[in-house]
Amino acid sequence: MAVNLADLNFYRAVNPDLAGLNDPEAFSHLINAGVNEGRVFSPYIDLNLYRAINTDLAAAGLTSNRQLYDHLQNAGVAEGRSFSSVFDANFYRAANPDLAAAGLNNEQLLDHFRASGINEGRASAPSFSVSFYIAANPDLQAAGFNFQQALQHYVFAGIREGRMAAPGGPVAPPQPPPPPADPGNTPGTALNVGTLIGTRAFDEFVGFDDREDYYRFDVSSPMNFNLYLDGLTADADVLFYEDTNRNGVIDSGENIFTNSRRGGINSESFSRILAVGSYFVLVQADSEGRNTNYTLRLVNQTSEAVDIGLLNGTRSFSDLVGRTDPRDYYRFNLTSPSSFNLTLDGLTADADVILYEDTNNNGLIDSGEDIFTNSRRSGTNSESISRNLPSGNYFIVVTGDEANTNYNLQISATPGVSPQSTNPINLSDSAISEFTADPLINPRSFNTANDSAIQTFTADGNAGSDLTGGLGNATANLLLKESFTGGNDFANLLAANPVENPDFSQGLALI
């Protein structure tokens, strides 16, 4: 569903040459001319900020103001993307429990703030609370500003003047990065990217007369980091260093942190978790100094993840993955066990989807956090995941291939189900060791004959005798020995031969 971005009364007020236009005329002017002219049409919308923070849009070919306007209206607001210094849907929902309880989606939250929330003085963004802004600036009180006027003052003057607008909050959201300079040929002359937020892309060259390009960036909080080097016409490699003493150079004792050295014109890439610190990237021509252009992308995936918040009901998203944007991240949380369903479709090239559980709740996909489940069908086939999930925090990662593809992602959660668990039954010393255990349903300690669990196994070809030996004499006599070929399961065996009156003094392997 599209949301109306334009405030036509405001548009006429700040553009005096349009004062005589009626609403249809003003809207026609905005769409056909005003947006691309860079005219301001709402104090709540900043297309320059939208462009700077959401760098994947430019990679997808959305560069003009009109293209950004249409994307924000039709998808960006609903996806929870950043577009304003005074409004953040996820913050607004969290800061106002009555709105969260009402189940308002991101578009409805924006409409509520513009129609009611601003006049009620509600906090609306990490860096902006209109009530705080008026209270902290006596000159605005003396001028008799109402909340609407105070918001406009902040947007058009307060940010530039460096005024504080929220308790302990930043003065303003991150500003657009400066145009990139030419990367230097030594660590001391490295192009300083600054603190890495979102995606930074650089189109450059290495070769016979310019063999090395250095980049430097800072990490202000732990992040999931991805690096991509592509667009090559000759071999080039990428090396990555940590500036452990943060002195701005690569010292002799600072070893290569990680590197990617694929041969030929193959793209280079790697992913890892970065701690707070300073880092260097070195793009290096091959030993013969053959000339090649390249595109280097440094990605802070943690800052780019779409924060869905509490998933309750159905949410839909549309975006692009592929060569220009290999991964899209989404995160959500569940406060109670829920039935989870995911569908990824509308593909024109191959894309896959992976679900992770953030088991330590640190907001990162750690190296020790295994893939919870995934769907990796080939080609343009739709992907899907259905699973009962326990309460917790989760990441969804949509991954692309060499070709770009649009996609539609739909996820839903219905509370009130018992979750599946990935914890295996701990088998006793006499238990079955020849089988590979799949995940269980509801594992627990087994103390009485009323306790049960379900476990599936794959066999090595001697399933019947292995199972008999593993369960011990008391229960083995009740099972029929059968031979299965490798890869079959025991569903039919158990259905035909139920275990009765099990002896729970034995080490329990399977019920």
N, C-alpha and C positions, 0 to 999 in steps of 0.2 A: 504494500500500500504506500502510495506517495504521500509526502507531507508538504504542506504549503510553506515555502520558505520566505516569501515576499511579504513585507509590511508596506503596503502601498501608501498609507498616510505618511509613514516615516520617509519613504522614497521621495515623495513630493516635497516634504519639508526640508530635506537636506540637499535637494536639487531644485533650486528656485526656478530654473528654466522650464521645469515640468509642472509647476504649480497649477496651471490651468487644465491639466489633463484629468479626465474622469478615470474611474478604476480600470475599465477595459483598455483605455488608451495608455494609461500608465503601465499596466502589465505588459501590453504589447511592446512598448518602448523598452522596458526592462529586458524582456526575453530576446528581442531582436537587435538591441543595441547596447543598453545600459550595462548588462553583465559583462560583456566583452570589453566595454570601455572602462571597467574597473569601478563603476559607480557603487556607492554603498546603498544597500537596499534593506538592511536590517541590523540593529545593534547586536543581535544574537548570532549572526553568521559572519564568519571571516574566511573567505575563499583562499586568501593567501596562506593563512594558518592551515587550512585543510590541505592545501597543496604541499606545504612544507613537512607536515607530520605524516601524511599518508603517501609516502614516496612510491608505493606500488602502483598508484594510479598513473603516474607519469610513465612508469615502465610498461603499463598496459596501453599507452597511447592517449591517455586523457590529460591533455596539457592546457587547453583553452579554458577560460573562465566558464564559458557556457557548458562545456563538457563536464567540468567539475560541479557546476550548479545542478545539472541533470542527474549526475551520479549521487550527489548528496541527497537530493530530493527523493530519488527512487530507491536508493539502497543505503547510502552512508549513514543517515540518521538511524535507520532500523538496525544497522550493524553495530551501533554504538561507537562509531569513529569520532575522533576529536575534530571539532570544527569551530570552536568558540573559546574565548578566554573567560566567559562568564557562565557557561553551561556545560555540564558533563552528566550525561544520562545516568551512568552507573553511580556517580557520587550523589546525584539528586535523589535517586531511589534509596540509597543507603542512609542518607541524612534525613529522610522523611518517611518513617515507617508506615504512616497512613497511606502513602502512595504505593509502597511496596505491597501492603495488604490488599489494596484495590486491584493489584495485578496489572498496573499500567505498563504497556510496552514502551520502548524508547521514543517512538513518535508521539505517543500520548503524553509522555512525560514532558517533552518539549512544548507541546501545545498547552499543557497545564501550567508550566512555568511562565510562558508568555501571557496567558490569559489571567492567571490567578496568583501563581507562586511569587512572582516579582512584587506584586502589590501587597502580598502577605509578608514580605521580607524574608523569604526562605533562603537558606544557604543553597547554592546551586553548582558550585565547582570547588575543587581543592584550593584554588587561588582566589575565589571570590564569594563573599557573603555580603549582600547589599546592606543588611542591618549593621554589620561590623563596619563596613566602609563609611557609612554616614556617621556612626558613633566615633570612629577614629579620626574624622576630619571635620573639626569644628567650623571651618569656613563653609562647608557644604550645608551644615545645620543653619548657620547664620544666613545663608542665601535662600533658605526655605525649600531646599530640594526635597522632592518626594522620591520614592524608591526608583521609579522609572527614570527620573532625571539623574539620580545618582549613578545608576547603571550606565547611562550614556556618557556621563562625565568620566567614569572609569575607562570606558572603551576608547574614548577620543582624546582624553587628557591624562587620566590617572596612571595608566600603564606607562606612558612616555615620561611622566614626572616621577615614576618610581614609588608611587604611594602603595602602602600595604593595604590589602583588601580582604584578608582572612586571618583568623588567629593563627599565628605561627606559619602561615602559608607563604609561598613564593609571591613575589610581586607580579609576575606574569608567567604564562606557560613558555616553554622553549621557543625562542625566536627562530625564524628561518636561517639556515646556515649560510655563511658568506660564499660567494662563488669560489670554486676550488682553484688553487694556484697550481703551478707545475710542480710535481713531486721532485724532491732533491735526489742527488746521487749518493748521499752519505746520510748516516743517521742524524748527524747534526743539522742537516738541511732538509730533513724529512717534512713532507706536507703534514701539518698539524691539523688533524680532523677535529680535535677537541673531544668532549664527552660524546660517546657514540649513543645516539638515540635513533631508533627506527633503522632505516636503510640509507647508507651513503654509497653512491655509485660514482665511479671515475672512469672516463674514457681516455686512455693514454697510449703511449708507445714505448717500446724498448727495442734495442737493436744494436747495430755496430757502433753508432756514435752516442748511444744512450743506453748502456747495458743494465743499469739498475735504477729502480724507482723505489723510494722509501716513503712509507706512510706511518704516522703515529697517531694513536688515539688513547683516550682514557676510559676507564670503566668505573662508574660511581657506585654501583651496587651489582651483586652477582647476576650474571645473565647467561642465557643460552645463546651462544654466538655461532654464526655461520659465515663462511667466506666462500665466494665464488669468483673464479677467474675464467672468462670465456671470450669468444670472439677472436680467437687466435688464428693467424695465418702462418705462423711458424712456432716452433716449440718455445715455451716459456714456463718457468716454475715460480712457485710462491713459497716463501719461508716466513715463519712467524716467531717472534721473540717476545719474551716478557722482560720489561725494564725493571728488574727486581729492586734496584736501589733508587729508581725513579730520578736518575740524574740526567735524563734526556739523551743518552748515548747508549750504544750496545757495547758493554765492557767485555774484556777478554774472558771473564768468568761467567758471562751470561750466555748459556748455550741456546741452541735452537729449540724453541718450545715445541713446535710441530711443523711439518712441511708437507707439501704436495708436489710430487715430481713425476707426473705422468708423461709419457713420451709423445712426440709429435704435436699435433694441434688439438689434442684432447683437452677438454675443460679440466680445470683444477678446482678442488673444493675440499673443505673439511668443516667439521662441527665439533665444538667442545664447550664446556662450562668455563667461564672466566670469572675469576675473583676480582675484587676491587684492585685496581692498579693501572699501570701504563704499559702499552704494548706497541711493538713495531711490526709492520708488514713490509716484506721485501719482494718485489716483482723483479724477476731476473731473466734476461735473455739467455739463450742456450750458449754453449761453449764457443760456437762459431760466430756468435753475435748476429744471427739472422734477424732481420727486421720483422716486427709484428705489432699491429695494434692490439689492444686488449680492453676489456671491460672488467673492472674490479668492483665487486660489491661486498660491503661489510654490513652485516645484519645483526642488530640486537633484537632477536626474536622475542625476548621477554617483554620488551616495550611495545612490540607490534602485535602481540596476541590480542584478539578480540575478547574482552572480558564480558562474558554473558551474565556472570553473577549466578544467583540461584536459578537452576533450571527446574521449572515446574510448568508443565504443559509443552507446547510445541513452539520452536523457534526456527526461522528459515533465513538463510544467507545465500547471496550470490556473489561470486568473485572469480578470479582467474589464477591459475597456476601453470607453470611450464618453464621454459627456458629463461624468461625474464623475471620470474617470481617462483622459484622452485617449491617453496613451502608456505602454507598459511596455517597459523596457529589460532586456536580458540581455547578458552578455559571456562570451566563452569564448576559449580559446587552443588552437592546434594546434602540436605540436612536430615534425610531419612532414607532407608532402603527404598529403591525405586526400580521400576521396569524401564529400561533405557532402550530406545530405538534410534537408529541413524540410517539415513539414506543419502547417497551422493549420486546425482544423475545430471543429465543435460550435458554430457561430455562430448567433445569433438576429438579428443585425443586421450591417451591413457592417463589416469590419475588414480591414486590409492588413498586410503584413509586409515589412520592409526589412532587408537585410544590408549592413553597412558593414565595411570593413577599416580597423583602426587602424594606418595605415601608419607613423606615427612613434612608435607604442608609448607614447603619453603618457596613455592611459586616458581620452581624450576623443574625441568625434566633432567634429573640427575642420572649419572652414568649407571648407578646401581638400581635405577627404577626400570624394570623390564617393561616391554610392551605388554599392555594388559590384554588387548585383543586387536585384530586388524582385519582389513578386507583388501585383498590385492588381486582382484580380477583383472584380466588383461584387456587391452584395447579400450573401446568406448563403453564397455559393459558397466552398468550401474553397480555401485558398491553399497553394502549394507552391513550393519552390526545390530544385533538384538541381544540384550544381556540384562540380567538382574544385577544391579550395582548396590554396594553398601554406601552409606553416607561417606562423604569425603570430597576431595578436590580432584579434578580431572583435566587433562589436556586432550584436545582433538587436533591432529596434524593431518592436513590435506597435502599430499605430495604430488608434484607433476613430473613430467618426463621432458624430453628434448623439445617437443612441440607444445605450444601454448594451448590451453583449453579453458573455456568458461565452465563453471559448474554451479549446481544448485545443491546446497547442503541443508537438510532438514533433520533436526534432532528433537526428541521428546523424552520426557521423564514423567512417569506416573508413580507417585509415592504409594507405599503400603504393601510392598512385597518382600519376601525373604530373599536376601542377596545370595548369589552364588559366591563361593569362596575359592580362592586359588591355593589354599593351604592343603597339602597332601596328608593322608593318614600316616602316622608314624608306625610302621610295621615292626613287629618284634623280630628277634634274631632268627626265629624259625619261620618267619613270614616269607612270602614269595619275593625272590630277588631277580627272577628271570623275566619279569614283566616291567613295562614302562608305564607308570601311573599317569593318567590324565587328571585334570582338575576335578575336585569333588563337589558334591552338593551338600552343604550344611555339615561339615565335619565337627565332631565334638568328642568328648570322652565317652567310652562305652562301658556301662556298668550293669545294665539289666538287659533282659531279653526284649524289652520294648524299644531299645535304642536301635537306630538303623542309619545306614548311609548307602550311597550308590557310588561305585567306582568302576570305570571302564579300563580295560587292559588290552594291550596288543601282545600276542604270544610269539614265541620263537619256533613253534612247530611241535612242541611237546606239552601243550597247555593243560591237558587233563591230568597227567601225572604230576606236573609241577604244582597245580592247584591243590591236589590231594596232599602232597607233602607239606605244603605251606600252611594248611589250616590245622594240622594236627589230627590225632586219631579220632577225637570225639566227633568232629564235624566232617572229617574226610569220608567216613563210612556212609554218609548220607548223600554224597555226590557221585554222579555217574562219570566215570573216566571217558573222556572223548578227545579225539585228536582234531586240532584246528591247524590250518596253515597260517603262516606268519601274516599278521595284519588283521585277522578276524577278531571279533570280540566275544565276550561270554554271555551276551544278552540271552540267547536261546538256551544255553546250558542252564543258566540260573532260573529261567522261567519254567523249564521242564523239571528241574530238580531243586525245589526250595529247601533251604536249610531250616530244619525244625529243631527246637530245643537245643540251641547252641550252648556249648560249654564255654562260659565266659572266663574260666580259669586259664584257657589257652590264649596265646597271643593272637588277637583278632586281626585278620588280614582283609576280609571281605564279607559283607552281608548283602 
